[in-house]
Amino acid sequence: MQQVYSATPPKDLINQPKLNFIGSGGTYFGILIVNALLCMVTLGLYYPWAKAKKLDYLYSSTELEKSGFTWSGTGNEMFKGFIKAIGLIIALVVLNITLASLVHKAVGAIVYFVGIMVIIPLAIHGSLRYRFSRTSWRGIRFGYRGDRNVFFKMFLKEMFLTIITAGIYGSWMIMKIRNYVIGNLKFGSAEFSYKGDGWEFFVLNIKGYFLTLITLGIYGFWWQADLFKYYIDNLKMVHGDKSYNFRSTATGGKFAGVLILNLIIIIFTLGFGFAWAQINLFKFIAENIAIDGDIQLEELSQTEEEYSNAMGEDLVDFLDISII
Amino acid sequence: MYPGNYFDNQTAALTAVDIQIHSEHLDFHFLEDNTRKISWLYSEINAETFNKRVLKIKHPTEGGLEITDPECIQAFTSYYPFRQKKSLYGWVIRNGNKAAISLAALLLGIFLIIYFLVLPFLGDVIAKQLPKSFDRELGDLARSTIHEKIDTTGSDLLTRFAKQINWNSKDTFTFEVAKSSVINAYALPGGHIVVYEELLKKINTKEELAALLSHEVSHVEYRHSVRKLCKDMSTSIIVSAFFSNIGSVTSTLSSQANTLSSLTYSREYEKEADIEGLAILRKNKIDQQGMVKLLDILSSIDQKIKIPTFLSTHPLTKDRINYVKERIKESPAPYEENPELTKIFKQLKELYHS
């Protein structure tokens, strides 16, 4: 996306902060393996602490202007959310079974389906609130300020439209949700915005899908690059009257390089190389996001409160939803 | 005096400071404003090092420090009681690749032990809890997904042939011949046994056919499908727990029902079916050499390019021939002609001549 300035700012104020990912495959592998062992020994109960360790490492490994991000969420917080999430899911399943045996199978199934539909937006909302309030950089917290009721209604409406159009509306749904969620993200006193258009996104995907079929999958890398570009280039950060624009420098060729390399790593290490593959991908992503504009990062100030309810964070894991 | 950067939790600005490390606390003053000085006790701060390159110190209210000076990190590390130091994570983060490789080796060891010792045992324990009626339901379910063209005349003959043999089992078996160009035979849990006509064409003697049926009956009798299912299920549950992916546990459970159609057995189950098949042959006074000849036929087909599904799951036919021969040597048994078997087999061969 082209950047349009209202007035040409003084040249010395334009800056290009660098994003870097400095994690190492070996250390990350070690963390994942210790996590896996402890999860296994505790029959999965260790999961929240495992997740906290993993996020802690990944956040610390991501640097903006040589300062790492900080994840300050804890396993204890997420464990409470984890227990609540399990309770909620069990309650729903029990309700389903009870209704199915007492009233009718269909009634049980419908209640279950509706229950899940209601939980999904609430879980996403909770997860965003928690995740971003626990993210900080040089002490400045991120935050998500979306309104729960607004998001809830929007999600259900979009979901409904997507279902009755047999999924065609999905592109519009994704863009609406992304616009809303990113539009409510804060980085201290700075705000993010995202301007995605359902039609553009739809065309991009249709084109990507058919060209990928025609080229027997080869175009897939370019499709991926287009999606990445659409995601990054429509992103903007605003601070007062100043802004940062984000730009993807990834191409289909570059994507092909990193994804094929990762595939080779995973195959030849019989899967043990997955940690290195993931680290490669994170490095690739960080390297291919260019930021420029006239915001002085030093001017960002603290505005966001802490938020410690992690139930949403765990629910999205249960329901296997990836946020943003 | 070590160089570092301070942020105050109010803005994202970094201020250059000079840090002094003491045994119980650290303090730092600002380069720009020499009179301003801040002091933090180790007990009130939170510190962590990352890749041995960065030291991050956080104070709950007053802000934090970012330090990259290696000497400062070393000095601080010698005084500050790192909470992480003793934990496994601390060890991993300090040792990087070395830790990763030793953990990988340990993990592989544990994985192998679990996969080859614990899971089969666990699977058998679970399988024992399941009633035999479960086998039949499972078999019926599998059967409804497999569509075979059944040859009724052949099936009648095969059923009559099988009736001549005492299976010595509480299960009831059904025997069918299916039309297919694949050389195959299989047994579904609950006792439904199918032989493909292409395989019947390759079989030359009634002893070989009896051996084949005994082998399949043993799969049913010793519940190999159910045991395998239980083992696979516990495997995937443990694998999911291992990769801390809880959401997938439920989907794994439901997808397991479909794996039955693959109908592959492990080598261990094949061996059991061979050995127990021999016992059935002995009990019925049928020549045990039938099993050896059957395996000979299978191994000769094995070498052809067209690898049928049934045979590809019976690995190392040579190995099987060896232990079957040994077993026959260990427990030889008299055998006698069964004119009825001969007669039915002749009729079968008239239908399926090679």
Boltz contact constraints between the chains, C-beta under 6 A:
constraints:
  - contact:
      token1: [A, 24]
      token2: [B, 96]
      max_distance: 6.0
  - contact:
      token1: [A, 26]
      token2: [B, 96]
      max_distance: 6.0
  - contact:
      token1: [A, 26]
      token2: [B, 97]
      max_distance: 6.0
  - contact:
      token1: [A, 26]
      token2: [B, 100]
      max_distance: 6.0
  - contact:
      token1: [A, 27]
      token2: [B, 93]
      max_distance: 6.0
  - contact:
      token1: [A, 27]
      token2: [B, 96]
      max_distance: 6.0
  - contact:
      token1: [A, 29]
      token2: [B, 100]
      max_distance: 6.0
  - contact:
      token1: [A, 30]
      token2: [B, 92]
      max_distance: 6.0
  - contact:
      token1: [A, 30]
      token2: [B, 99]
      max_distance: 6.0
  - contact:
      token1: [A, 30]
      token2: [B, 100]
      max_distance: 6.0
  - contact:
      token1: [A, 30]
      token2: [B, 103]
      max_distance: 6.0
  - contact:
      token1: [A, 31]
      token2: [B, 92]
      max_distance: 6.0
  - contact:
      token1: [A, 33]
      token2: [B, 103]
      max_distance: 6.0
  - contact:
      token1: [A, 33]
      token2: [B, 107]
      max_distance: 6.0
  - contact:
      token1: [A, 34]
      token2: [B, 88]
      max_distance: 6.0
  - contact:
      token1: [A, 34]
      token2: [B, 92]
      max_distance: 6.0
  - contact:
      token1: [A, 36]
      token2: [B, 242]
      max_distance: 6.0
  - contact:
      token1: [A, 39]
      token2: [B, 241]
      max_distance: 6.0
  - contact:
      token1: [A, 39]
      token2: [B, 244]
      max_distance: 6.0
  - contact:
      token1: [A, 40]
      token2: [B, 241]
      max_distance: 6.0
  - contact:
      token1: [A, 40]
      token2: [B, 242]
      max_distance: 6.0
  - contact:
      token1: [A, 44]
      token2: [B, 241]
      max_distance: 6.0
  - contact:
      token1: [A, 47]
      token2: [B, 244]
      max_distance: 6.0
  - contact:
      token1: [A, 50]
      token2: [B, 244]
      max_distance: 6.0
  - contact:
      token1: [A, 60]
      token2: [B, 50]
      max_distance: 6.0
  - contact:
      token1: [A, 67]
      token2: [B, 66]
      max_distance: 6.0
  - contact:
      token1: [A, 138]
      token2: [B, 7]
      max_distance: 6.0
  - contact:
      token1: [A, 138]
      token2: [B, 12]
      max_distance: 6.0
  - contact:
      token1: [A, 139]
      token2: [B, 7]
      max_distance: 6.0
  - contact:
      token1: [A, 139]
      token2: [B, 9]
      max_distance: 6.0
  - contact:
      token1: [A, 139]
      token2: [B, 63]
      max_distance: 6.0
  - contact:
      token1: [A, 139]
      token2: [B, 64]
      max_distance: 6.0
  - contact:
      token1: [A, 140]
      token2: [B, 12]
      max_distance: 6.0
  - contact:
      token1: [A, 272]
      token2: [B, 104]
      max_distance: 6.0
  - contact:
      token1: [A, 297]
      token2: [B, 12]
      max_distance: 6.0
  - contact:
      token1: [A, 298]
      token2: [B, 12]
      max_distance: 6.0
  - contact:
      token1: [A, 298]
      token2: [B, 13]
      max_distance: 6.0
  - contact:
      token1: [A, 300]
      token2: [B, 12]
      max_distance: 6.0
  - contact:
      token1: [A, 301]
      token2: [B, 10]
      max_distance: 6.0
  - contact:
      token1: [A, 301]
      token2: [B, 11]
      max_distance: 6.0
  - contact:
      token1: [A, 302]
      token2: [B, 9]
      max_distance: 6.0
  - contact:
      token1: [A, 302]
      token2: [B, 10]
      max_distance: 6.0
  - contact:
      token1: [A, 318]
      token2: [B, 247]
      max_distance: 6.0
  - contact:
      token1: [A, 320]
      token2: [B, 247]
      max_distance: 6.0
